[in-house]
């Protein structure tokens, strides 16, 4: 495993130490690794979400009412849940 040294302001150091003291994290390295994992997960999810937003915006204005759109979405969710 590689080693990294970082410098943080006292307020951040105190925050990390308080998180470790809760017992959720074994040590400061464990806390930082968890933050990095969370950032990786977030970054993995961002491009598909942005693509879906762009696709929706590019599709134009629907002729369907809001209620019709919601009904189609609900049916789609039900069929995917099975």
VENQUI-V967114 format. One record per pair of residues at least 12 apart in sequence whose C-alpha atoms are under 8 Angstrom apart, sorted by the first residue. I is the first residue (numbers start at 1). J is the second residue. If there is no record, write none. Layout:
# VENQUI-V967114
I,J ; I,J
This chain:
# VENQUI-V967114
16,28 ; 16,31 ; 19,31
